[in-house]
Amino acid sequence: FLKNETDSLDADLVIIDEASMMDIRLFRSLLAAIDRGTRLILVGDVDQLPAVGPGNVLSDIINSGEFEVVRLEKIYRQGGKSQIIYNAHRIRDGIYPSIKNSDYNDFYFIEKNDPQEVVESIIGLITKRIPSSFNYRPAEDIQVIVPTNRGLVGVNNLNTRIQESLNKTGIYFSRGATQFRLNDKVIQLKNNYEKEVFNGDIGFVRSIDFEMKEILVNYEGRVVAYDFFDTDQLGLSYAISIHKSQGSEFKCVIIPILTSHFMLLQRNLLYTAITRAKEVAILIGSKKAIGIAVNRNNVENRFTGLKNMILEHCS
């Protein structure tokens, strides 16, 4: 927002990645900061979650038919026979995913209808079954992504339970209800331009210094210092919300899905969750909840007016 009509971006070409996450207000500010002669390229997956804020910018622009659109068909994240790809496409098209094991096992479904059983199964998967079967590291390679923050099978409770299972001893610093322990997996909760860490960045606590009142977090080789006062910017990230996961990828993803998540179950949420997995995706929960998500396509109900405005302007 530092750039605008009077102080525009000094660029001939601007490329915006993950454009589906951009709301109408941010898009307006972007356009205001771009000169008329500057080219703008939007890159994104229109089938993923729309912006948290108002609007459905990328979808409206594509559906207007007034702009050149290039669709990338070749997938590099998974193999050609991947069940992750197969089922992601089925979900995108409103078709129930195939939940039977196949010769190319990168997609699994574990049926559990009781929330407590789901929690215990997730703990077992992370601590024993997945590391022994795939040689994955529990914290570094496995990510739990969840529709909601609250409840027994929500981000907050799962983070507490997984932390107790993987990292329950050693020195720690408490901030509110959260204990940050040495080697904990953490996530940046909001953009911090001074530290150059951004909403959704995931790292590991590598030092807790009570004398300096400072925590050091390693973000893929880059160490960032937080004084104790600034740790309100951090949260545990053994489990994160599906919204927070958008734009990221992980070797192995575990996705709990239950009818107790009813209000949040929708097609693009499940599609986004599954496509975060590079190598293995595991759904755990109820078949009914999967069906609810696949059949609900609420993104179609965002009546923004942008498409009509584009058509009127171009006519």
N, C-alpha and C positions, 0 to 999 in steps of 0.2 A: 504493500500500500504506500510505499515511499515514492513510487513513480505514478505519474498521472498525465493529464492533457498538457500541462505546462512543462513537465520534466519527464519526457518519455524514455522508454528503453532504447539504448543505443545498439540496435541490432537490425540486421536485414532479414533474419529468420528466427522465429521463436517456436520451440517445440515444447508442448505440454504433455508429459507422461501421466498415466492414470487419470485421464481427463473425465472419466465417469464420476470421480469423487469431487468434482468442482461444482459448487452451487452457483446460482444465478448472480449473487452479489459479488463473489470472487471473479466470475467471468466478466462482469461489467467493469470491475476495476482493472482487469487484465486488458480488455479492449481499449479502455481509456488511456492506458500506458503504452499503446502500440501506435506507431505512425501509420498513415494510410499506405505507404509503400512497403511496409514490412509484411512478409509472409508468415502465416500462422498455421502450424500443423498440430492437430490434436491426436494423441495416441491413447487408446484405451479399449476396454472390453465393455461394450454396452449391455451385456447380459449380467454383469456383476452389480453389486449394490450401488444405487444412485447416491448422490451427495446426502450427507446428514442434514444440511441446510436446504432451503427451498430450491425448487427447480429440478429439471431433468435434462440438463444442457446438452450432453453428448447425444442422447437419444433423440431429442428434438431436432438437433442440427442434421443428424443422419436421415431422420424420417421426413424432413422437409424436401429432400430430393434436389436441393439447390446447390449442393457442394460435392466435389469429387470425393469418393470414398474408396479406399483400398482395403480389402480384407486379407489378412495374413492366414493362409490355410495350413502351412507346414508347422508342426509342433516339435519343439526341440527339448522341452522339459521332460517328457516321458517317451517311451518307446512306441513304435507303431501299433503294437498289439495291446497297449495299455488299457486295462479296465477302468482306470481313472478317467482317461479321455472318453472312452465309450460311455461310461455312466454320466459324466459331466454333460455330454451332448444330449443324452436322453433326458436328463433333468431340465436342461435348457429348453428342450422342445416339449416339456410337459408330460414326459413318459416316465413311468416308474422305473428306477434303476434295476439292473440285474444284480441280485445279492447272493448269487450262487458262486461257489469257488470255481475257478477256471484254471487252465494250464498256465496262464500268465497271471500269477497272483500278486497284484499290487493294490487290490481293492478288497476289503473285507467288511462283513457285517456281523456283529455280535448282538443277538436279540436279548435284551433285558428291559423289563417294563417297570421295575421297582427302582426309584431314584437312588436308594442306598446301595443297591446291588451295582448300579452303574458306577457310582463313586468307587466302590471297592474293586470293581473290574478294571477301571482306569488305573488305579494304583498298582494293581498286579501287572497290567500291561507295561507300564513305564518302568517298574523296578525289576521285573523278571522276564516276562514272555517276549517282549520286543527285543531287548538287548541280547537275549540268548538266541533268538531266531534270526535276527538281522545284523547283529553286532553293532547296533546303534548305541551311542552314548545317551543316557536317559535325559539329561538336561539340554545338551547341545544339539542333538539330532531329532528329538521328539517334541512336538508342540501340540498341546491340547487347545482347541479353539471351540468356543461355546456361544450359543445364541444370546445369553443373558449374563449379567454380573451377579444377580441375586439368586437366592435359593440354594438348596442342597447341591444341585448340579449346576451351579453358577460359578463364575470366575473367582469370586472372593473365597468361597468355601473350598473349591478345588485347589487354589493356590496354597491355602493353609495346610490342607491334607497332603499335597505333594511335597511341600517344603518339609513337613514332619517326616516324610518317608525318605527323602533324598538328602536333606541337609538340616538335621535337627539339633546338632551340637556345635560348639564353638562360640566365638565371640559374636555379639549382635548389638545392633542399635535399634531402639524402638522409636517409631514415629506414628503417633496415634495408635491405631489397632494393629499396625503392621510392624513386624520384626524383620529387619534387614540383617541377614547373616553373611559372614564371609563365604564367598563362592555362590551366593544366591543369583538366580536368573532374574533380571529386572528389565523394566520397560520405561522409556521416557514417555510421559503422559501429555506433554505439550511442547510446542516449539520453543527452543531456547537458542536464539540466533547468536548470542554472545559466546556460548559454549559450542555452537555448531552441532547441536544434537536436536533431533526433531521427533515429533509425535509418532510413536510406533517403533522407534529404534530400540533394539534389544541388545543387552550386554550382560556382563557378569561382575559382581562385586569382588574386587581383588584386594581391597584394603579397607579397614575401619580403624581410624586413628583418633582415639579419644583425647589425646593431648592437643592435636591440631583441630579437633572437632570436624573431621573431614572423612568422606567416603570416596574411594577411587573406583570407577566403573570402567571396564575394558569393553569397548565397542569394536569388535573385530580388529584388534591391534591398536586401536586409538584409545588412550586412557584419558578419561574426563574426571575432574575433581568436583565434588559437591560438598559445600559445608553442610553441617547437620540441618541448618535452617532451610536449605534448598531441596531437601529430600522429599518435600511434598510433591516434587515433580516426578518422582519415581514410584513405581508399583512393582509387585512381584509379577513375573511373567511365565511361570510354568504353565499357566492357563491364561489365555487372553480372549477377548470377545472377537467374533467374526469381523465386526467392523474394524477393530484395531489390526486385524491380520491382513486386510486388503492392501495389496501392493507388495506383500512379502511372500516368500516361499520357504518351505521346510522339507527336510528329507522324509519325515514321517509325521502325519497329522492324525490326531484322534479327535473325532467329532461326536460328542454326546447329543442325542436328539430324542426328546420325550414329548408326550402330549402336554406336560406341565409347561412347556415352552410355547404353548398354543398361540399366544398373541404375536409371537415373533416369527413363527414358522412361515416361510414363503420361499418361492422357487429360487429367486436370485440369491437369497441368503445361503441356501444349501449348495447352490452352484459355486458361489464364491468360496465357501469352506472347502469343498472337495478339490477345487483347482489350486489351492495353496500347497498341495502335496506334490513333491517332486518324484518320490519313489514309492511311498506306501500311504494309502488312505484307509482309515478304519472308522466306520460308523458303528456306534454302540447305542442301543436304545430300542424304540418300538417301531414296528412296520407301519403302524397307523400314523405315527408322527411324520415318517418319511412321506407317506401318501398325502398328508395335509400340506406339507411344504411344496411338494411337486405340483399339486393342483391349485395352489394359491399364487397368483401372479399380480400382486398389489401394485407393482411399479406401473402397470397400465393405467392405474387410477390417479396418477399425478397429472392434474389438468393445469398446465403452466401457462398456456397462451403463446409461448415462444415460437412454436412451429408456425402458427397462424401469422404472427408478426413477421417472421422471415418470408413467408409466402407473399404477404401483402407488399413488403418492401421490394421483393424481387419481381413482382408482376408489372 
